Amino acid sequence: MSSISVPAQFPSRTIHITKKRVAKLTLWPLVAATFFMVSGGTYGTEEIIHGAGYGRGILILLFLPVLWSLPTAFMIGELSSALPAEGGYYAWVRRGMGNFWGFQEAWLSLAASIFDMAIYPTLFVFYLKQMSPWFGVGNHGIYAGLFVVVTCAALNLAGVRLVGLTSLWLFFLLSAPFALVVVLAPFKVGTMAGAPAAPPARELSLIGGVLVAMWNYMGWDNASTIAQEVERPQRTYPRAIIAAVILVALSYVLPFSAVYLTGAPSSLFGEDGSWATVAGALGGNIGGFEWLRFLIVLGGMMCAFGMFNALVMSYSRLPLAMARDGMLPKVLGKTRRRSNTPWVAIVVCAACWALCLGLGFKRLVTLDIMLYGASLILEFVTLVVLRIKEPGLKREFRVPGGIPGAVLAGVFPLLLLLLAVVESNHETVLGMNGLLFGTLVIFAGFVVYFLSGKLKLLRVKPVVAGETEKLELA
């Protein structure tokens, strides 16, 4: 509480002003939220081992964090500590490269979310049907997916603190079954050598395995969009990102290494959901009840729910920040007083994702990587541009090596993304070449920006150096 005293001739009148403090995310809830924005646990990595085998698959999962995740984490650590603004990566690119490229950064992320966000309710229903086949009848699965969308939107409307705590508890709960897999595996050495192979989903090459692993290791910048809602963001972000990189890598490598000890063939991991089969064989049954299989399936539901929940928090801050900058209608910038959450943006985004539930999207890995990768390259370019344009900008964390170090940080991610672009030429999306489809989505962002300017639909604010610091909340 603070007070303002009026002049001496009015000694009895002192006005007290109470400034309400909105609950913010602290370190470990932010780590958990980042974990779900990127990974959600071991689920989704089955095809890597099935296609590449244990040896190459585990090497891919070990080296990708070094070549792909850590450079990205360093870049995000520097930019988020220097510019902890709502909108995160959009605000960084806009600050460093202007309104046009800032808009493209947000466009690429929101376009990718259309393909990405329909996946998680679908995965939730996929695991739910393993527990109760009733959800596979008629439209029951769509209703269950709609439940995920509505529940996550409601949690997000309550504020980032609740989303962060929910993510933390979900992390512990879904990690528990895989911790049991790691603990039980040494007692089953060689016992699963004769386990029947799963039907192959698709045969992955080494390049295919790398691309699937990239998909499972991408999204580190998503947590940056809520910077104004994080406690001491300059210090918290770098620590949270590094901790999340380690946790994600361990959640992938340890369970597979443990199952390898049992002698289970890599062909046992045929498709998403194969972990349930492996857990059933590893845990056995008690009175006809495959208890470990049940826990893995339950964890799969929590994984899908947790990822959707955390990503709603991330993506909804983009329309908020863009509305404040005049790039989207002002109504999208409205927030709730008690929780400071962008309720209009959350409702609009959730409605768009809910409309996609019945489309049955498959995991379009190369397209996701292509769109996300284009936005990531803009962030690496911004890192270098801000080092040159604003060398005096306060940075709590720096990518080592000066400007050359900032340039080199983006080399391996760029090479891996070029690999994804080449591979997308072999994919088909809506009956169209994947590379062409992705290019059209990227080009559409240019068209939308220029048409909005020509038709004077929006009033875009000019970028002013130093504006981000004014928004910082200690």
C-alpha positions, -999 to 999 in steps of 0.1 A, spaced: 0 0 0 12 35 -9 -1 69 2 -3 103 -14 -4 133 10 -21 165 -1 -8 200 8 -6 210 45 -38 231 43 -57 198 41 -38 178 68 -67 154 75 -69 141 39 -45 114 29 -54 93 -1 -44 57 1 -39 38 -32 -38 0 -32 -21 -16 -61 -32 -51 -66 -4 -76 -74 -13 -101 -100 1 -136 -93 30 -145 -117 47 -176 -128 78 -186 -108 107 -208 -120 94 -243 -117 59 -237 -129 75 -220 -159 98 -250 -164 68 -273 -164 48 -250 -188 78 -249 -212 81 -287 -209 45 -290 -222 49 -264 -249 79 -283 -263 74 -320 -255 48 -333 -231 70 -363 -223 80 -395 -240 49 -398 -261 53 -392 -298 89 -404 -301 80 -441 -309 85 -438 -346 121 -426 -341 131 -459 -325 109 -480 -348 125 -464 -379 161 -458 -368 166 -486 -342 177 -482 -306 213 -472 -313 207 -445 -340 174 -434 -324 190 -428 -290 219 -410 -306 195 -387 -325 176 -379 -292 210 -372 -275 226 -350 -302 195 -330 -313 194 -311 -280 231 -301 -285 227 -291 -322 191 -279 -322 178 -271 -287 207 -255 -269 215 -229 -296 178 -221 -296 178 -219 -258 208 -196 -258 192 -173 -283 159 -172 -264 178 -168 -231 194 -136 -244 164 -120 -261 140 -129 -233 163 -115 -206 169 -83 -227 133 -78 -239 108 -94 -215 77 -81 -234 43 -96 -238 42 -113 -272 78 -126 -267 94 -135 -300 69 -113 -319 80 -83 -298 117 -92 -303 115 -93 -341 93 -62 -343 119 -43 -321 149 -55 -342 135 -56 -377 103 -35 -378 66 -39 -381 66 -59 -413 88 -87 -400 72 -86 -366 38 -93 -383 53 -122 -403 68 -137 -371 33 -137 -355 16 -149 -387 39 -179 -391 33 -189 -355 -5 -186 -356 -7 -203 -390 13 -232 -376 -10 -234 -346 -40 -241 -368 -23 -274 -379 -7 -280 -345 -35 -274 -320 -60 -298 -335 -35 -326 -328 -36 -326 -290 -74 -331 -284 -72 -358 -310 -44 -375 -291 -64 -371 -259 -93 -390 -275 -69 -416 -290 -57 -426 -255 -92 -422 -240 -106 -447 -265 -81 -472 -252 -97 -469 -218 -133 -468 -230 -141 -478 -267 -174 -459 -262 -156 -427 -271 -148 -441 -306 -185 -444 -314 -203 -416 -334 -193 -381 -324 -184 -390 -288 -147 -384 -296 -154 -349 -309 -173 -341 -278 -144 -353 -257 -120 -332 -277 -143 -302 -273 -142 -308 -235 -104 -305 -237 -106 -272 -256 -133 -257 -232 -115 -268 -200 -81 -255 -211 -97 -222 -222 -113 -219 -187 -80 -226 -169 -63 -200 -190 -90 -174 -183 -82 -180 -146 -46 -168 -151 -11 -180 -159 -4 -190 -122 -31 -217 -124 -19 -229 -158 17 -231 -145 7 -250 -114 -15 -274 -134 14 -280 -158 37 -287 -128 13 -314 -113 7 -329 -147 44 -332 -153 48 -352 -121 18 -374 -128 27 -383 -164 63 -388 -156 55 -413 -128 46 -442 -152 78 -438 -172 98 -436 -140 83 -470 -132 94 -483 -166 130 -472 -159 129 -488 -124 113 -521 -136 134 -526 -167 166 -539 -150 145 -567 -134 133 -577 -169 167 -580 -187 163 -601 -218 127 -612 -210 111 -592 -239 133 -604 -267 104 -624 -282 78 -597 -280 57 -595 -312 64 -566 -334 39 -539 -339 24 -533 -373 46 -507 -390 31 -472 -393 56 -459 -419 92 -468 -425 114 -439 -414 148 -432 -429 176 -417 -408 165 -382 -421 129 -390 -412 140 -399 -377 159 -366 -374 128 -347 -385 105 -364 -361 130 -357 -333 132 -320 -344 94 -319 -341 96 -333 -306 123 -308 -296 108 -276 -310 88 -249 -294 113 -234 -269 103 -198 -278 66 -204 -270 71 -196 -233 85 -161 -242 50 -147 -251 40 -145 -214 71 -125 -203 51 -98 -185 34 -125 -164 66 -142 -152 84 -133 -119 117 -116 -126 118 -126 -162 154 -115 -169 167 -142 -145 139 -167 -147 138 -173 -184 174 -185 -191 173 -208 -161 139 -222 -170 148 -229 -206 181 -247 -198 163 -268 -171 135 -277 -196 161 -288 -222 176 -312 -198 142 -325 -186 129 -331 -221 161 -349 -232 160 -372 -201 123 -379 -206 131 -392 -241 164 -411 -236 159 -428 -202 128 -448 -210 141 -461 -244 174 -470 -229 156 -489 -201 134 -508 -226 165 -517 -247 178 -536 -216 148 -559 -217 157 -571 -252 124 -557 -267 128 -553 -305 127 -517 -318 99 -529 -341 77 -530 -310 74 -492 -313 53 -492 -345 32 -461 -340 19 -436 -315 4 -455 -285 30 -483 -287 42 -473 -252 10 -488 -238 18 -522 -254 54 -521 -241 42 -511 -206 16 -540 -206 44 -565 -214 68 -549 -189 44 -546 -160 24 -577 -165 -11 -580 -150 -27 -584 -116 -59 -602 -117 -62 -596 -154 -56 -559 -150 -25 -545 -168 -18 -518 -143 13 -502 -160 -4 -501 -194 -34 -483 -177 -10 -457 -162 8 -451 -195 -26 -446 -213 -37 -422 -185 -4 -404 -188 -10 -400 -226 -43 -382 -219 -25 -359 -194 3 -353 -220 -22 -342 -246 -42 -321 -222 -11 -304 -207 3 -295 -241 -29 -280 -253 -33 -261 -220 2 -246 -221 0 -237 -257 -33 -219 -253 -15 -197 -228 14 -191 -253 -5 -185 -285 -32 -163 -270 -6 -136 -261 2 -130 -297 -32 -114 -306 -30 -95 -274 4 -80 -282 -5 -73 -318 -38 -56 -308 -18 -33 -285 5 -24 -314 -24 -17 -338 -18 -49 -360 -50 -65 -350 -84 -51 -339 -83 -35 -304 -109 -59 -290 -84 -87 -290 -63 -67 -265 -90 -68 -238 -79 -84 -205 -96 -95 -173 -89 -72 -144 -84 -99 -117 -61 -122 -137 -48 -99 -164 -56 -126 -190 -65 -117 -226 -100 -132 -224 -111 -122 -259 -80 -136 -276 -83 -169 -256 -120 -173 -266 -114 -165 -303 -84 -188 -305 -101 -216 -287 -132 -213 -310 -109 -215 -341 -91 -246 -328 -125 -262 -318 -137 -258 -354 -108 -280 -366 -115 -309 -343 -135 -329 -368 -109 -327 -395 -88 -355 -382 -54 -338 -387 -24 -361 -388 9 -349 -375 22 -329 -404 58 -329 -391 76 -314 -420 51 -286 -425 51 -278 -388 89 -276 -389 89 -255 -420 66 -228 -407 81 -229 -372 115 -229 -387 109 -198 -408 99 -179 -376 129 -193 -357 153 -180 -383 138 -146 -380 145 -148 -343 182 -157 -349 185 -129 -373 170 -105 -347 196 -117 -322 224 -105 -345 206 -73 -356 200 -62 -320 237 -69 -311 246 -45 -339 218 -19 -336 216 -18 -298 249 -29 -283 241 -11 -250 208 -30 -245 210 -46 -210 213 -83 -213 212 -105 -182 223 -134 -203 244 -134 -234 252 -159 -261 290 -162 -257 314 -151 -284 302 -116 -293 286 -110 -327 304 -140 -343 290 -162 -315 255 -149 -321 259 -157 -358 273 -192 -352 245 -200 -328 221 -201 -357 242 -222 -381 232 -258 -370 195 -249 -366 195 -233 -400 211 -265 -416 185 -287 -399 157 -265 -411 170 -266 -447 169 -304 -443 132 -301 -434 125 -279 -463 141 -304 -487 122 -332 -471 89 -313 -474 92 -315 -511 83 -352 -508 52 -346 -486 16 -340 -498 -7 -316 -479 -44 -312 -491 -34 -328 -524 -6 -303 -529 32 -305 -527 42 -298 -491 69 -273 -500 45 -254 -522 18 -254 -496 42 -241 -469 55 -214 -493 19 -203 -500 12 -200 -463 43 -179 -458 35 -157 -488 -1 -152 -476 14 -133 -446 30 -108 -469 -3 -103 -488 -24 -99 -456 0 -73 -442 1 -51 -474 -36 -53 -479 -43 -43 -443 -20 -12 -449 -35 -3 -483 -71 -6 -470 -62 12 -438 -79 -15 -418 -54 -12 -389 -33 16 -374 1 1 -368 22 19 -343 58 28 -352 85 9 -334 103 30 -308 136 19 -293 132 15 -256 95 9 -256 99 -27 -243 117 -15 -212 87 8 -203 65 -23 -202 87 -43 -179 73 -53 -145 99 -60 -119 
